[in-house]
């Protein structure tokens, strides 16, 4: 499953956070790949942790049909 960057940005905005604020829970490599690598497919665990950190449902971050 791929993360929809626009949905990620919206979730970050709702929490008044930046990607930098997530570096306590994720490595900079993971955060950079989430933001910049169009072919990056994070593990389900990573998607779950990201959704948990942003207080959203994992389905709210995933691309439609992915």
N, C-alpha and C positions, 0 to 999 in steps of 0.2 A: 504494500500500500504506500502511496506517496502522499506527502503532506502538501496541502494547498497553501501556497505562500500568502495569498490574500486572506484566507481564513486565519492563518497563523498571526498575521499582522493585526487583524481585528481582535483576536483573543488577547494579544499582548496589549493593545490599546485599552481594552476593557479593564485590564488589571493595572494599567499605568506602568507597564514594564517595557524593557528593551531586551533584545537578545542577550546583552551583556549581563542583565540581572539573573539570567538562567545559568550563568557559569558556575554557580555553587553546586548545581545538580547535574550538569552536563559538561563534557570536555569541550574545549574550544574547537576541536576538530569536528565533533558532532554538530555543534551549533553552526559552524561555517558551512558544513555540508548541507544542513537543513536549509540554510538561507541561499546558498549559491549553486549547489550541484543539482541540476534538473534531473539527472538520472539516479540520484540517491534514493534508495528505498530503505527507510529505517526499519528496524525490527519492531515487532508488535509491542515488545517491552518498552522500547524507546518512545513509541507513540503513546503508550499508556502513561509513562512517566511524564511526558510533555503535557499531556492532557491534565494529569493530576496537578502539575505545577501551575497550570493556568486555570484550574477549576472549571474545566469544560469536559464534555463528553468526547471521547476519542473520535467519534464519527463527525464531530464538528470541525475537525482539523484535516480530515482525509479528503482527497479529491473525489468527486462524484464518479461512481462507476469503477473505482480502484479497489 
